Amino acid sequence: MRESKGIWHIIFLVFAVITARVFQLCLVPDSKVVFWSQSQYWQQVLATSSRGVVADRNGVTLTLSVPRWSLFVDPVFWDTDQLSILSRYLPKNVIERLHKPLAGRFIWLTRKLPLPKGEEILSLNLKGIYGVKEMERSYPFGKYMAHLLGFVDIDEKGLAGVERQWDVFLYTPPEVRTLVRDAAGNYFEMASTLSDKGSVFPKSKVILTIDWRLQYIVDSALQKGAEINQAEWGAAMCMDPMTGEILAMSSYPSFDPEDRGTFTDERLRNNVIGRVYEPGSVLKPIMMGIAMDGGYVNAKSAFRCGGSIRIADHVIREVGGRAHGSQDIYKILINSCNVGMAQVGMKMPPNFTYNALKGWGFGIPTGVELPGEEEGLLPLPSQWWGVVPANISLGQGIAITPIQLAQAFSAIANGGVLIRPYVTREVFDGKGNRVYCGQRREIARVLSSSTSKSLRTALRRAVVEGTGKQADVGAAKVAGKTGTAQVAYKGQYLKDAHVATFAGFWPHESPHYVLVIVIGNPRSKGYLASLVAAPIFKSIVEEIMTSGFEINN
């Protein structure tokens, strides 16, 4: 009889081990409970694992995964008399759930508590309360880079930014933890394994083109400038005009990727790639370049500005009604002359201008490696009737994104070649294999080298002599253009809503940087770009020059 019982005991143990292994190899829900006696059972829990690392161009870690305690309750052992003790440590909504009848053997209580707090609660030795360690995404730079890096959900899946773009490599499937409870109600971790879902590896790496030092300078200046001007939104982007590498990207208002309470629609929007707006006069250099290379104007062309001009059924006016007199193509840019630029716009056939703007990348996503990029709005030539060609030459009736503007100014800066902006240098999988390599990619030549040089000179003069004086940093030799545009709403321009932009590069003869600053609906210091966006641009350039900052290739 004893031998018979011993054989059956061995068979039972073998069956239990085989069953446990089968469940380990299968993807299970949040928990799986299996009994092998009335007082003992083992349970499987999916616990989040570490994601791959994201680093800047210098190898500085921008994201990492840290351990956290996640607590669960076993209703069989839970005693409601312990609520008064637990209520000192957990939110009211969690405590309220424990007042109600609980079914099953496993219910998440709260997830991803900091280790000290989790250990403090577990040290109370409350009946039915147990813990398992999980990994949680952490962002050392906080709100600086929030829009660029993005964030993840509670299960560590990428939801925005770089985290979402490269989630297929950064994400690691959850770890299956096998917990065993003895007759006394104590839990022990018996085994753990990665689930077989997915084919990614836990130590992949994404290296960005961003330099954390420049990112901090740009981000700090934009946040401060937007707040001083009481702006609704803002955007800033710095890139290398020769290679297309994005060196910094910032959006206002920002959010804390580790605090869901800061997540609102407007805060989560990356304005650099997801905000479409009418640029205003900052588009004039591009339009002038198109007209010059198209043969519609040249250095000898002259236009009369009397302070206003009627085109079709519309009157285009100068700011303050100022009459600039005779203007050549360079003075039009230096003085930001609306009347002169409108005449240039009317010289070009709609089909020609439309195709040229398309060639410059407007109305088309740049293809930067980030989710949520908008393509902007470029009306079809069939809609260019009456004053429309003149308006578009002034940056009205066309809607763009800040990244498209940075790409276009890079073409002026680098000698006339449109370069695709990119933010990812390299992506490696967990085995060390490089699966992606960002590199310089020419889209098209949009300007002749001579026209590009002429525009660089004119834009330098626009900073020294014209509307861009507030952006000038003598030693840097900044070149650039202001743009102030009214905001259109339901076919009408609002009188009290504006967007201020300054786009420029330095040094103007051989540019190393292109920087675009856009401030949406400023309300405290006026709305002109020369007073709002240009000073922010200047503060960034000054900080870079003072710090002796140099890009590491």
RODO-2510 file (C-alpha; in nm, 4 decimals, decimal comma):
residues 553
     n   res          X          Y          Z
     1     m     0,0000     0,0000     0,0000
     2     r     0,2871     0,2410     0,0902
     3     e     0,4641     0,1644    -0,2400
     4     s     0,1411     0,2409    -0,4298
     5     k     0,1025     0,5766    -0,2553
     6     g     0,4702     0,6623    -0,3270
     7     i     0,4291     0,5928    -0,6984
     8     w     0,1193     0,8100    -0,7221
     9     h     0,2990     1,0897    -0,5333
    10     i     0,5866     1,0795    -0,7841
    11     i     0,3434     1,0816    -1,0791
    12     f     0,1642     1,3833    -0,9295
    13     l     0,4881     1,5790    -0,8865
    14     v     0,5998     1,5045    -1,2437
    15     f     0,2607     1,6171    -1,3729
    16     a     0,2838     1,9410    -1,1712
    17     v     0,6314     2,0220    -1,3049
    18     i     0,5315     1,9507    -1,6670
    19     t     0,2163     2,1624    -1,6313
    20     a     0,4160     2,4515    -1,4853
    21     r     0,6628     2,4376    -1,7743
    22     v     0,3833     2,4351    -2,0324
    23     f     0,2312     2,7459    -1,8793
    24     q     0,5728     2,9137    -1,8703
    25     l     0,6149     2,8645    -2,2435
    26     c     0,2782     3,0138    -2,3263
    27     l     0,1795     3,3754    -2,3172
    28     v    -0,0550     3,4104    -2,0229
    29     p    -0,2865     3,6884    -1,9137
    30     d    -0,1940     3,9141    -1,6207
    31     s    -0,2096     3,6111    -1,3942
    32     k    -0,2780     3,2398    -1,4083
    33     v    -0,3576     3,0329    -1,0989
    34     v    -0,3155     2,6543    -1,0851
    35     f    -0,3922     2,4473    -0,7723
    36     w    -0,2205     2,1253    -0,6777
    37     s    -0,3827     2,0986    -0,3327
    38     q    -0,6387     2,2781    -0,1246
    39     s    -0,3700     2,4798     0,0534
    40     q    -0,0997     2,5185    -0,2110
    41     y    -0,0922     2,6541    -0,5661
    42     w     0,1361     2,8242    -0,8137
    43     q     0,0555     3,1375    -1,0048
    44     q     0,1967     3,3081    -1,3116
    45     v     0,2166     3,6852    -1,3507
    46     l     0,3273     3,8946    -1,6484
    47     a     0,5840     4,1495    -1,5247
    48     t     0,7182     4,4218    -1,7518
    49     s     1,0829     4,3978    -1,8553
    50     s     1,3508     4,6534    -1,9413
    51     r     1,3197     4,8433    -2,2680
    52     g     1,6161     4,9196    -2,4895
    53     v     1,8217     5,2327    -2,4303
    54     v     1,7866     5,5646    -2,6152
    55     a     2,1030     5,7779    -2,6221
    56     d     2,2106     6,1093    -2,7723
    57     r     2,4878     6,1466    -3,0314
    58     n     2,7489     6,1517    -2,7515
    59     g     2,6277     5,8289    -2,5933
    60     v     2,4509     6,0043    -2,3044
    61     t     2,1556     5,7944    -2,1854
    62     l     1,8216     5,9688    -2,2384
    63     t     1,5910     5,6864    -2,1273
    64     l     1,6357     5,3936    -1,8951
    65     s     1,4317     5,1281    -1,7131
    66     v     1,4236     5,1156    -1,3333
    67     p     1,2805     4,8530    -1,0922
    68     r     0,9480     4,9127    -0,9200
    69     w     0,7191     4,7225    -0,6853
    70     s     0,3764     4,6193    -0,8124
    71     l     0,1318     4,4967    -0,5488
    72     f    -0,1532     4,2486    -0,5869
    73     v    -0,4136     4,1048    -0,3552
    74     d    -0,5262     3,7448    -0,3056
    75     p    -0,8963     3,7765    -0,2057
    76     v    -0,8883     3,4433    -0,0211
    77     f    -0,6427     3,5780     0,2364
    78     w    -0,7466     3,9437     0,2275
    79     d    -0,8918     4,0786     0,5525
    80     t    -1,0986     4,3975     0,5243
    81     d    -1,0043     4,4863     0,8822
    82     q    -0,6662     4,5866     0,7369
    83     l    -0,8164     4,8702     0,5286
    84     s    -0,7505     5,1351     0,7910
    85     i    -0,3798     5,0519     0,7842
    86     l    -0,3526     5,0288     0,4049
    87     s    -0,5413     5,3563     0,3533
    88     r    -0,2398     5,5442     0,4891
    89     y    -0,0294     5,4324     0,1943
    90     l    -0,2517     5,4032    -0,1133
    91     p    -0,4893     5,6402    -0,3003
    92     k    -0,8569     5,6578    -0,2089
    93     n    -0,9742     5,4970    -0,5343
    94     v    -0,7606     5,1881    -0,4643
    95     i    -0,8914     5,1563    -0,1110
    96     e    -1,2517     5,1876    -0,2321
    97     r    -1,2036     4,8834    -0,4562
    98     l    -1,1038     4,6755    -0,1564
    99     h    -1,4306     4,7575     0,0207
   100     k    -1,6188     4,5599    -0,2437
   101     p    -1,6368     4,1797    -0,2753
   102     l    -1,3326     4,0467    -0,4612
   103     a    -1,3437     3,7431    -0,6885
   104     g    -1,0660     3,5096    -0,8002
   105     r    -0,7184     3,4691    -0,6557
   106     f    -0,5285     3,7576    -0,8196
   107     i    -0,6153     4,1276    -0,8515
   108     w    -0,3658     4,4046    -0,9228
   109     l    -0,3730     4,6522    -0,6362
   110     t    -0,1320     4,9118    -0,7667
   111     r     0,1558     4,8969    -1,0108
   112     k     0,5041     5,0389    -1,0262
   113     l     0,5533     5,1999    -0,6879
   114     p     0,8990     5,3351    -0,6049
   115     l     1,0995     5,0650    -0,4306
   116     p     1,1070     5,2335    -0,0849
   117     k     0,7302     5,2806    -0,0789
   118     g     0,6611     4,9290    -0,2037
   119     e     0,8927     4,7808     0,0561
   120     e     0,7314     4,9915     0,3264
   121     i     0,3874     4,8509     0,2437
   122     l     0,5109     4,4916     0,2131
   123     s     0,6906     4,5208     0,5472
   124     l     0,3496     4,5585     0,7123
   125     n     0,2938     4,1886     0,6364
   126     l    -0,0745     4,2426     0,5621
   127     k    -0,2684     3,9271     0,4868
   128     g    -0,3331     3,8736     0,1151
   129     i    -0,1090     4,1614    -0,0028
   130     y     0,1896     4,0508    -0,2107
   131     g     0,4405     4,2128    -0,4460
   132     v     0,6304     4,1454    -0,7636
   133     k     0,9074     4,3565    -0,9146
   134     e     0,8553     4,5117    -1,2583
   135     m     1,0545     4,7554    -1,4708
   136     e     0,9342     5,1081    -1,5449
   137     r     1,0552     5,3602    -1,8018
   138     s     1,2380     5,6594    -1,6588
   139     y     1,3366     5,9851    -1,8290
   140     p     1,6357     6,1546    -1,6597
   141     f     1,5820     6,4824    -1,8484
   142     g     1,2138     6,5085    -1,7546
   143     k     1,0229     6,7630    -1,9619
   144     y     1,3364     6,8462    -2,1618
   145     m     1,3031     6,6238    -2,4706
   146     a     0,9554     6,5024    -2,3680
   147     h     0,8001     6,5505    -2,7128
   148     l     1,0996     6,4046    -2,8900
   149     l     1,1403     6,0939    -2,6746
   150     g     0,7701     6,0368    -2,6132
   151     f     0,6428     5,7964    -2,3479
   152     v     0,5149     5,4424    -2,2869
   153     d     0,2033     5,2857    -2,1364
   154     i     0,1789     5,0902    -1,8112
   155     d     0,2953     4,7767    -1,9961
   156     e     0,6000     4,9566    -2,1425
   157     k     0,4676     4,9799    -2,4994
   158     g     0,5766     5,2961    -2,6821
   159     l     0,2937     5,5439    -2,7409
   160     a     0,4643     5,8566    -2,8745
   161     g     0,7884     6,0011    -3,0084
   162     v     1,1026     5,7922    -3,0442
   163     e     0,9536     5,5377    -2,8028
   164     r     0,6756     5,4653    -3,0501
   165     q     0,8790     5,5027    -3,3683
   166     w     1,1302     5,2358    -3,2663
   167     d     0,9062     5,0325    -3,0346
   168     v     0,9607     4,7165    -3,2392
   169     f     1,3225     4,7189    -3,1189
   170     l     1,2971     4,8972    -2,7850
   171     y     1,0101     4,6905    -2,6470
   172     t     1,0842     4,3700    -2,4605
   173     p     0,8036     4,1161    -2,4095
   174     p     0,6939     4,0776    -2,0472
   175     e     0,8614     3,8332    -1,8178
   176     v     0,6489     3,5446    -1,6917
   177     r     0,6970     3,5174    -1,3156
   178     t     0,5949     3,1882    -1,1556
   179     l     0,5008     3,2386    -0,7916
   180     v     0,4343     2,9538    -0,5477
   181     r     0,2211     2,9912    -0,2355
   182     d     0,2680     2,7572     0,0528
   183     a     0,0072     2,6471     0,3065
   184     a     0,0883     2,9461     0,5285
   185     g     0,0014     3,1938     0,2513
   186     n     0,3622     3,2926     0,1750
   187     y     0,4705     3,3538    -0,1848
   188     f     0,7985     3,2398    -0,3356
   189     e     0,9243     3,3014    -0,6886
   190     m     0,9921     2,9603    -0,8401
   191     a     1,0941     3,0544    -1,1937
   192     s     1,0747     3,3242    -1,4577
   193     t     1,1117     3,3398    -1,8349
   194     l     1,0442     3,5728    -2,1216
   195     s     0,7212     3,5086    -2,3070
   196     d     0,7595     3,3909    -2,6641
   197     k     0,5595     3,6800    -2,8082
   198     g     0,7599     3,8983    -3,0470
   199     s     1,1103     3,8685    -3,1849
   200     v     1,2863     4,1677    -3,0288
   201     f     1,5680     4,1659    -2,7776
   202     p     1,5931     4,3327    -2,4365
   203     k     1,9163     4,5266    -2,4953
   204     s     1,8535     4,7092    -2,8201
   205     k     1,9731     5,0669    -2,8569
   206     v     1,8655     5,3781    -3,0451
   207     i     2,1226     5,6545    -3,0962
   208     l     1,9829     5,9967    -3,1896
   209     t     2,1381     6,2885    -3,3752
   210     i     2,0374     6,5115    -3,0833
   211     d     2,3048     6,6662    -2,8618
   212     w     2,1707     6,6830    -2,5063
   213     r     2,3629     7,0051    -2,4336
   214     l     2,2161     7,1918    -2,7287
   215     q     1,8756     7,0397    -2,6571
   216     y     1,8860     7,1798    -2,3045
   217     i     1,9831     7,5270    -2,4299
   218     v     1,7080     7,5345    -2,6937
   219     d     1,4432     7,3821    -2,4684
   220     s     1,5158     7,6201    -2,1787
   221     a     1,5088     7,9266    -2,4034
   222     l     1,1831     7,8272    -2,5746
   223     q     1,0009     7,7462    -2,2500
   224     k     1,1180     8,0722    -2,0911
   225     g     1,0408     8,2821    -2,3989
   226     a     0,6946     8,1341    -2,4439
   227     e     0,6081     8,1953    -2,0794
   228     i     0,7373     8,5548    -2,0843
   229     n     0,5267     8,6254    -2,3931
   230     q     0,2271     8,4362    -2,2486
   231     a     0,2088     8,2304    -2,5656
   232     e    -0,0360     7,9486    -2,6297
   233     w     0,2242     7,7353    -2,8033
   234     g     0,5769     7,7358    -2,9335
   235     a     0,8246     7,5349    -3,1368
   236     a     1,2009     7,5356    -3,1860
   237     m     1,4290     7,3238    -3,3989
   238     c     1,8013     7,3352    -3,4700
   239     m     1,9617     7,1304    -3,7456
   240     d     2,2856     7,0918    -3,9363
   241     p     2,2104     7,2334    -4,2853
   242     m     2,4862     7,0323    -4,4452
   243     t     2,3867     6,6865    -4,3226
   244     g     2,0200     6,7166    -4,2211
   245     e     2,0928     6,6012    -3,8658
   246     i     1,8463     6,7428    -3,6132
   247     l     2,0474     6,8711    -3,3172
   248     a     1,7612     6,9919    -3,0973
   249     m     1,3820     6,9842    -3,1086
   250     s     1,1533     7,1506    -2,8557
   251     s     0,7816     7,2116    -2,8169
   252     y     0,5787     7,4277    -2,5767
   253     p     0,3822     7,3614    -2,3594
   254     s     0,5683     7,0573    -2,2389
   255     f     0,4743     6,7663    -2,0135
   256     d     0,6362     6,5239    -1,7723
   257     p     0,6584     6,1797    -1,9389
   258     e     0,6499     6,0182    -1,5934
   259     d     0,3384     6,2045    -1,4754
   260     r     0,0117     6,1182    -1,6536
   261     g    -0,1497     6,4152    -1,4812
   262     t     0,0381     6,6477    -1,7196
   263     f    -0,0935     6,4704    -2,0299
   264     t    -0,3391     6,6887    -2,2234
   265     d    -0,3956     6,7043    -2,5990
   266     e    -0,2189     7,0379    -2,6454
   267     r     0,0707     6,9466    -2,4192
   268     l     0,1279     6,6168    -2,5968
   269     r     0,1370     6,7718    -2,9450
   270     n     0,4865     6,8040    -3,0891
   271     n     0,4501     7,1446    -3,2532
   272     v     0,7678     7,1022    -3,4589
   273     i     0,6124     6,8282    -3,6703
   274     g     0,2437     6,8403    -3,5789
   275     r     0,1526     7,2108    -3,5850
   276     v     0,0346     7,3546    -3,9175
   277     y     0,0296     7,7343    -3,9456
   278     e     0,0616     8,0189    -4,1950
   279     p     0,4244     8,1366    -4,1839
   280     g     0,3940     8,4965    -4,3019
   281     s     0,6962     8,6926    -4,4253
   282     v     0,9500     8,4265    -4,3279
   283     l     0,8474     8,2565    -4,6553
   284     k     0,9614     8,5574    -4,8624
   285     p     1,3247     8,4442    -4,9127
   286     i     1,2042     8,1113    -5,0492
   287     m     0,9561     8,2791    -5,2829
   288     m     1,2218     8,5254    -5,3975
   289     g     1,4627     8,2391    -5,4665
   290     i     1,1977     8,0653    -5,6769
   291     a     1,1370     8,3842    -5,8762
   292     m     1,5108     8,4458    -5,9254
   293     d     1,5943     8,0982    -6,0515
   294     g     1,2760     8,0958    -6,2592
   295     g     1,3929     8,4061    -6,4429
   296     y     1,1035     8,6248    -6,3311
   297     v     1,3230     8,8727    -6,1408
   298     n     1,6923     8,9577    -6,1216
   299     a     1,9288     9,1936    -5,9464
   300     k     1,8160     9,4813    -6,1714
   301     s     1,4437     9,4354    -6,1073
   302     a     1,2811     9,7251    -5,9236
   303     f     0,9367     9,7580    -5,7629
   304     r     0,7526    10,0601    -5,6335
   305     c     0,6116    10,0565    -5,2814
   306     g     0,3652    10,3298    -5,1946
   307     g     0,2555    10,1689    -4,8698
   308     s    -0,0274     9,9694    -5,0268
   309     i    -0,1341     9,8062    -5,3511
   310     r    -0,4665     9,6831    -5,4834
   311     i    -0,4705     9,3406    -5,6438
   312     a    -0,8059     9,2181    -5,7724
   313     d    -1,0550     9,2953    -5,4956
   314     h    -0,8004     9,3080    -5,2160
   315     v    -0,5618     9,5728    -5,0823
   316     i    -0,2213     9,4639    -4,9522
   317     r    -0,0656     9,7054    -4,7029
   318     e     0,2642     9,7590    -4,5299
   319     v     0,2853     9,7338    -4,1521
   320     g     0,2038    10,0840    -4,0277
   321     g     0,1313    10,1974    -4,3839
   322     r     0,4983    10,2802    -4,4431
   323     a     0,5954    10,3511    -4,8064
   324     h     0,9363    10,2010    -4,8892
   325     g     0,9699    10,3680    -5,2284
   326     s     1,1771    10,1940    -5,4948
   327     q     1,2789     9,8444    -5,3878
   328     d     1,5116     9,5973    -5,5542
   329     i     1,4765     9,2260    -5,4795
   330     y     1,7208     9,2427    -5,1890
   331     k     1,5631     9,5463    -5,0229
   332     i     1,2274     9,3687    -5,0406
   333     l     1,3728     9,1035    -4,8110
   334     i     1,5677     9,3444    -4,5906
   335     n     1,2639     9,5668    -4,5299
   336     s     1,0144     9,2789    -4,5490
   337     c     0,8228     9,4816    -4,8056
   338     n     0,4752     9,3348    -4,8606
   339     v     0,3913     9,5509    -5,1613
   340     g     0,7113     9,4633    -5,3461
   341     m     0,6850     9,0926    -5,2637
   342     a     0,3214     9,0809    -5,3774
   343     q     0,4265     9,2146    -5,7176
   344     v     0,6934     8,9444    -5,7410
   345     g     0,4353     8,6799    -5,6554
   346     m     0,1993     8,8005    -5,9264
   347     k     0,4725     8,7706    -6,1909
   348     m     0,4888     8,3912    -6,1539
   349     p     0,2255     8,1578    -6,3068
   350     p     0,0315     7,9613    -6,0401
   351     n     0,1313     7,6216    -6,1807
   352     f     0,4970     7,7176    -6,1777
   353     t     0,4900     7,8469    -5,8213
   354     y     0,2873     7,5522    -5,6962
   355     n     0,5297     7,2983    -5,8420
   356     a     0,8271     7,4936    -5,7109
   357     l     0,6871     7,5018    -5,3565
   358     k     0,6200     7,1286    -5,3783
   359     g     0,9805     7,0845    -5,4833
   360     w     1,0860     7,2762    -5,1707
   361     g     0,9023     7,0210    -4,9569
   362     f     0,5863     7,2143    -4,8730
   363     g     0,2644     7,0159    -4,8643
   364     i     0,4724     6,6975    -4,8199
   365     p     0,5909     6,5315    -4,4955
   366     t     0,9677     6,5535    -4,4527
   367     g     0,9847     6,1865    -4,3550
   368     v     1,1601     6,2479    -4,0241
   369     e     1,1644     5,9319    -3,8101
   370     l     0,8876     6,0395    -3,5735
   371     p     0,5157     5,9554    -3,5657
   372     g     0,2483     6,2200    -3,6131
   373     e     0,4078     6,4430    -3,8759
   374     e     0,1666     6,6703    -4,0634
   375     e     0,2112     6,7524    -4,4315
   376     g     0,0854     7,1106    -4,4226
   377     l    -0,1513     7,2689    -4,6736
   378     l    -0,0639     7,3874    -5,0227
   379     p    -0,3746     7,4754    -5,2284
   380     l    -0,4002     7,3424    -5,5835
   381     p    -0,3244     7,5937    -5,8622
   382     s    -0,6900     7,5874    -5,9643
   383     q    -0,7620     7,7759    -5,6402
   384     w    -0,5046     8,0472    -5,7085
   385     w    -0,7364     8,3130    -5,8434
   386     g    -0,7369     8,6876    -5,7826
   387     v    -0,5001     8,7956    -5,5062
   388     v    -0,4038     8,4407    -5,4013
   389     p    -0,0612     8,4303    -5,5789
   390     a     0,0308     8,7561    -5,4059
   391     n    -0,0896     8,6297    -5,0676
   392     i     0,1098     8,3091    -5,0971
   393     s     0,4228     8,5074    -5,1775
   394     l     0,3647     8,6795    -4,8394
   395     g     0,3263     8,3468    -4,6588
   396     q    -0,0529     8,3614    -4,6382
   397     g    -0,2920     8,1033    -4,7793
   398     i    -0,0258     7,8345    -4,7359
   399     a     0,0209     7,6337    -4,4153
   400     i     0,3469     7,4679    -4,3139
   401     t     0,5155     7,3010    -4,0171
   402     p     0,8259     7,4328    -3,8374
   403     i     1,0304     7,1350    -3,9538
   404     q     0,9437     7,2106    -4,3175
   405     l     1,0620     7,5667    -4,2654
   406     a     1,3895     7,4470    -4,1114
   407     q     1,4404     7,2140    -4,4064
   408     a     1,3802     7,4976    -4,6539
   409     f     1,6171     7,7407    -4,4793
   410     s     1,8798     7,4672    -4,4749
   411     a     1,8669     7,4684    -4,8555
   412     i     1,9405     7,8409    -4,8579
   413     a     2,2210     7,7868    -4,6065
   414     n     2,3947     7,4918    -4,7734
   415     g     2,4104     7,6200    -5,1293
   416     g     2,0701     7,5244    -5,2655
   417     v     2,0152     7,1546    -5,1901
   418     l     1,7043     7,0331    -5,0089
   419     i     1,8185     6,7808    -4,7454
   420     r     1,5884     6,5444    -4,5576
   421     p     1,6032     6,6149    -4,1832
   422     y     1,6588     6,3090    -3,9675
   423     v     1,6761     6,2483    -3,5923
   424     t     1,7998     5,8876    -3,5677
   425     r     2,1654     5,8051    -3,6227
   426     e     2,1647     5,4326    -3,5585
   427     v     1,9451     5,1533    -3,4283
   428     f     2,0896     4,8285    -3,2942
   429     d     1,9091     4,5120    -3,1958
   430     g     1,9993     4,3137    -2,8854
   431     k     2,2605     4,1112    -3,0716
   432     g     2,4540     4,4193    -3,1724
   433     n     2,3356     4,4163    -3,5320
   434     r     2,2805     4,7589    -3,6828
   435     v     1,9315     4,7555    -3,8298
   436     y     1,9047     5,1235    -3,9261
   437     c     2,1510     5,3974    -4,0142
   438     g     2,0393     5,7557    -4,0653
   439     q     2,2393     5,9472    -4,3222
   440     r     2,2469     6,2561    -4,5401
   441     r     1,9912     6,2311    -4,8171
   442     e     1,9565     6,4891    -5,0921
   443     i     1,6017     6,5355    -5,2134
   444     a     1,6595     6,7891    -5,4916
   445     r     1,8496     7,1006    -5,5851
   446     v     1,6037     7,3856    -5,5355
   447     l     1,8394     7,6835    -5,5789
   448     s     2,1442     7,7567    -5,7873
   449     s     2,4560     7,8137    -5,5797
   450     s     2,4695     8,1782    -5,6944
   451     t     2,1098     8,2472    -5,5918
   452     s     2,1710     8,0744    -5,2591
   453     k     2,4723     8,2982    -5,1965
   454     s     2,2735     8,6112    -5,2853
   455     l     1,9953     8,5136    -5,0462
   456     r     2,2410     8,4464    -4,7640
   457     t     2,3856     8,7947    -4,8105
   458     a     2,0395     8,9533    -4,8214
   459     l     1,9325     8,7685    -4,5062
   460     r     2,2461     8,8816    -4,3262
   461     r     2,1547     9,2386    -4,4157
   462     a     1,7988     9,1747    -4,2969
   463     v     1,9441     9,1045    -3,9522
   464     v     2,1931     9,3921    -3,9528
   465     e     1,9730     9,6561    -4,1215
   466     g     1,6167     9,5266    -4,1260
   467     t     1,3492     9,3582    -3,9175
   468     g     1,5822     9,0939    -3,7717
   469     k     1,8043     9,3247    -3,5648
   470     q     1,6834     9,1693    -3,2367
   471     a     1,8319     8,8353    -3,3467
   472     d     2,1798     8,9686    -3,4207
   473     v     2,4797     8,8277    -3,2374
   474     g     2,7807     9,0044    -3,3831
   475     a     3,0395     8,7308    -3,3442
   476     a     2,8050     8,4679    -3,4881
   477     k     2,7155     8,6674    -3,8034
   478     v     2,3523     8,5583    -3,7999
   479     a     2,1396     8,5702    -4,1164
   480     g     1,7641     8,5274    -4,1047
   481     k     1,4113     8,6491    -4,1567
   482     t     1,1159     8,7432    -3,9405
   483     g     0,7583     8,6414    -4,0089
   484     t     0,4407     8,7654    -3,8426
   485     a     0,1135     8,6129    -3,9564
   486     q    -0,2468     8,6462    -3,8526
   487     v    -0,4289     8,3277    -3,7592
   488     a    -0,7055     8,2202    -3,9952
   489     y    -1,0269     8,0798    -3,8504
   490     k    -1,3231     7,9673    -4,0606
   491     g    -1,2030     8,1622    -4,3634
   492     q    -1,1385     8,4855    -4,1736
   493     y    -0,8232     8,6297    -4,0182
   494     l    -0,8509     8,6970    -3,6466
   495     k    -0,7372     9,0444    -3,5405
   496     d    -0,6038     8,9372    -3,2019
   497     a    -0,4312     8,6080    -3,2877
   498     h    -0,0856     8,5909    -3,4466
   499     v     0,2096     8,3596    -3,5014
   500     a     0,5612     8,5046    -3,4746
   501     t     0,8529     8,3277    -3,6454
   502     f     1,2229     8,3811    -3,6846
   503     a     1,4236     8,1461    -3,9065
   504     g     1,7954     8,1893    -3,9508
   505     f     2,1435     8,0405    -3,9693
   506     w     2,4997     8,1221    -3,8707
   507     p     2,7656     8,2072    -3,9650
   508     h     2,6024     8,3397    -4,2801
   509     e     2,8924     8,2748    -4,5193
   510     s     2,9414     7,9116    -4,4155
   511     p     2,6464     7,8097    -4,1947
   512     h     2,6871     7,5376    -3,9319
   513     y     2,3434     7,5717    -3,7767
   514     v     1,9881     7,6451    -3,8868
   515     l     1,7474     7,7472    -3,6111
   516     v     1,3732     7,8091    -3,6327
   517     i     1,1704     7,9706    -3,3523
   518     v     0,7901     7,9858    -3,3723
   519     i     0,5692     8,1437    -3,1041
   520     g     0,1933     8,0958    -3,1294
   521     n    -0,0479     8,3660    -3,0139
   522     p     0,1804     8,5711    -2,7841
   523     r    -0,0137     8,8090    -2,5578
   524     s     0,2176     9,0077    -2,3318
   525     k     0,4893     9,1829    -2,5359
   526     g     0,3100     9,2440    -2,8619
   527     y     0,2957     9,0005    -3,1492
   528     l     0,5613     9,1088    -3,4006
   529     a     0,8244     8,8457    -3,4700
   530     s     1,1004     9,1046    -3,4288
   531     l     0,9920     9,1531    -3,0667
   532     v     0,8849     8,7983    -2,9805
   533     a     1,0694     8,5280    -3,1778
   534     a     1,3949     8,7085    -3,2697
   535     p     1,5057     8,7673    -2,9059
   536     i     1,4594     8,3953    -2,8269
   537     f     1,6716     8,3088    -3,1305
   538     k     1,9383     8,5518    -3,0092
   539     s     1,9443     8,4101    -2,6563
   540     i     2,0063     8,0599    -2,7922
   541     v     2,2888     8,1708    -3,0217
   542     e     2,4488     8,3704    -2,7401
   543     e     2,4349     8,0722    -2,5046
   544     i     2,5912     7,8460    -2,7662
   545     m     2,8670     8,0972    -2,8369
   546     t     2,9355     8,1611    -2,4669
   547     s     2,9520     7,7928    -2,3785
   548     g     3,1991     7,7175    -2,6569
   549     f     2,9662     7,4451    -2,7759
   550     e     3,0889     7,2223    -3,0572
   551     i     2,9094     6,9334    -3,2248
   552     n     3,0741     6,5944    -3,1903
   553     n     3,0461     6,3928    -3,5097
***
